[in-house]
Amino acid sequence: MPAITRALVTGASAGIGESFARQLAAQGAALVLVARRTDRLDALAARLREGHGIEVETLAADLSTPEGVQATADRLAADPAIDLLVNNAGYAARGRVGQLDAEALDHMLRVNVLALARLSHAAMGAMTPRGHGAVVNVASGTVFMQFPGNAGYGASKNFVMGFTRNMQVEAQGTGIQVQLLIPGVIATDFHAVAGNSLSNFPPERVMQADELVAASLRALEMREPVCIPSLPDIRDWEAYVAAEARVAAGASRDRAADRYGLPR
């Protein structure tokens, strides 16, 4: 894609979002950085202005609230120079379905699902008439896994995957790129916030945030719609999509399958 003029990054105060901010700044892009923690946002913005001589705006917004989402959506809609949205804000509230704190689940879904959908809506509405721009939606490798305690978080990231893949179909011919970014285990404080520890993972499974983000930005240049940075062979993803298509073809027929032995 063409050089990025201005990017809006959510969850920009730490981890993957901070890495996106730093790497985009190094490319000369102006930035709008969104997160809850004003002190960390302001400190990052000051470093990036000083280090790269770019324009950096901060927007303190809690994306679990309607007000925070609306303020961010309004900012996207108001600035025709924003040609990249990185929907990175998100976190994991884990626990078994019958034991997970219900309010924690609601709060996570508001950030991971509702905010991402609303900001994608705002970005696509603003970018489509201009005929250019890009959206990166951050999912998770747990979309391919099922294990106790992952129902809420895993499902929220399955929403991101499904929503983004449908966005990609809608974006065809508009000049808008939509990337589905699927990280594995990334060395950030995400895991501590979720009550886990990076020490529980073998080192060979843990990627640095800068490596992930560099791969994502390179995938934008290559116009790859799905970026799974550590996947050795993209044909594995293609086989996944092909298997999905075979299931879809059989999912709606006029009769139940023969294995159920129903009378004909």
N, C-alpha and C positions, 0 to 999 in steps of 0.2 A: 504494500500500500504506500501512498505518498507519505512524505515526512509528516509527523504529527505536530500540529500547531499548538493545540491546548488539550490537555487531558484532565478529566475529573476522575479521581480515585477515591473509592470509599474504603473505610477501614485502613486509612493511610498512616495512622500514628505508630504502627508497629508491624513486624513480620512481613508477610508477602506484600501488603499494601505499601509499606515504607520502601521496600525494595523496588516496587514499580515506580514510586515517586523518584527515587534516586536515579534509576536507570533512564527514565524518561527525561529527567532534568539534564542528565549527561548528554542526551541527544538534542538538547536545546528546546524542548517543549515547555511552554508555560503550563502551570498546574493550578488546579483547584483541588485542595486536599480536604477530605471529609472524614471526621471521626468524632467521638464523644470527648476525648481528652484534649482540652484546649492547650494545656501547657506543653504536651508532647507535640501537638500539631505546630504550635508557634515556634518551638525550638527547631523542629525539622525544617520548617519553612525558612527560618533565618539561615540555617546551614546551606540550604539549596540556593537561596538568593546569593549568598556570599560566594559559594563555590562555583556557581555556573552563570551568574548574572542574568537569571531568568525572572519572570514575573511569577510569584507564587501567592495564591489567595488561600486562606483557610476558612472553612465553614464548620463550626462546631454544631453537630447534629446527632441526635440519638435516633438511629434508624429503627428502633423498636417502637417509636411513637409516631402517630399520624403527622404531628407537627414537624418532626425531623425529616420524615420522608417528603412531605410537601415542600419544605424549604429547599431540599436537594433537587427535587423534580423541577421546581421553579427555576433554580439556578441553571439546570440543564437546558430548559426551554428558552431561557432568556439570552443565551450567549451563542450566537452562530459560529463563533470560533472554536467551540468545543467539538473536536472531531474524534475523540476517544473517550468512552466510558469504561472504567474497570470496576465491575461489580464484585468487589472483593470482600466487603463486610460480611461477617458471619462467625458463628462459633458453635460449639457442641455442648448441649445439655444432655448427658447420657444417663441411662438407667433403664431397667426393665419396664415394660409398658405399665404393669400394675403397680410399680413402685416409684416411678419418676415423678418428681414434683410437678404438678399440673401447671402451675404458674410459670415455672422455668421452661416447660415445653412450649407454652403459648408465647413467651417472650422470644425464644429461639426461632419459632416459626415466623414471627413478625419480622425478624431481621433477615433470616435465610431465605424466606419465601416471598412474603408480601412486599418487603422493601425492594428486593431484586426485581420483582415483576413490575412494580410501579416505576422504578428508575429505567428499566428497559423500555417500558411504554413511553416514557418521556423522551428518552434518547432517540428511539426510532421515529417518534413523531416529529422531532426537530431535525433529524439528519436526512430523512427520506426526501423531503422537498428539495434539499440542497444536492442530493445525489452523491454524497460521499460521507465517510465516517466509519467508525468501528466500535463494536461493543465486545468486551471480554467478560464472560460470566464464569466465575470460579466455582467448580463443583468439588468433588472429592473422590478418591479411589474407592471409598466405601460404597459407592453406588453399585459396585460389582460384588459386594460381600453381604453376608447375613450372619450376625452374631449377637448374643445377648447384650442388651443395652444400647444397640445401634438403631433401633426402630425409628425414633424421632429424628435423629440427625441424619441417618442414612436416607430416610424418606425425603427429608428436606432437600438433600443434594440430588436425589432422583428427580425431584421437581425441577431443580436447576437444569439437569441434563435434558429432560423432556421438553421443558419450556424453551431452552436454547436451540435444540434441534429443530423445533417447529419454527422458531424465529429465523433460522437459517433458510428454511424453505421459503418463508415469506420475503426474505431479503434478496432472493435471487432476482437479478436484473435491476436492482435499485441503486447499486454502487456502494451499498453498506456491507461491510464485513462483520460477521458474527462468529466469534471464537468460543468454543467450549473448552475451558482449561480444566484438566482433571489432575490435580496434584496427588501424590502419594503422601508419605510421612515427610513433613518439612520441619526443619530445625527452627521452630519459633516457640513463643510462649503459649501458643494455641493449646498444646497438650497439657500444660500445667493448669490452665484455666479450666480445662475439661476434666481435671482430676486424674490425669495420667502423667507419665514421665517418659521423656525420650530415651531414658536408660532401659526401658522395657522393649525397645526395638533393636534388632541387630544393626550395627553401624552401616552395613551395606544397603540397608533399606531406607536410610535417612538422607534426604537431599537438602542442600542449603537453599534458602529462599532466593538468593541471587541467581543460582543456577536455574531454578524453576522459571523465574521472571525472564531471564535471558532467552530461554527456550520459547516462552510464550511470545515475546516480541519478535523473535526470529520466525516463528510460525505465522505471525501476521504478515511479515514480509513475503513469506512463501505462499501465503493465502491458504494455509491449511485450516480447515474448519474445526478440527478437533486436535488439541495438543495434549498428549499424555507423555510428558517429557522423558520418562525413563522406560517407556515401552520399547523393547528392542526392535520390533518388527511391526510396522503399521498394518501389515496384512492380518494381524491378530484382531485389530479393531474392525477391519473390513469383514472378517469372518463372523464377528459378533453381529454386525449389521445384517449380513446375509442370513444368519440363523434367525434373527429377529423378523426378517421379511418372510421367511418360510412359516414361522408361527403366525404372523399377521394374516397370511393367505388362508390359513385354516381356522381363523378365529371366528369367522361369521359365515356359517353355512345353514342350509335349510333343515338339516337333520343332525342329531347327535352322532358322534363317531361310533363305529361298529363295536369298539371295545366295551361299550356300556351295555350291549346286548338288548337294546330296546326293540320292541316289536316294530316291524316294517309294514 
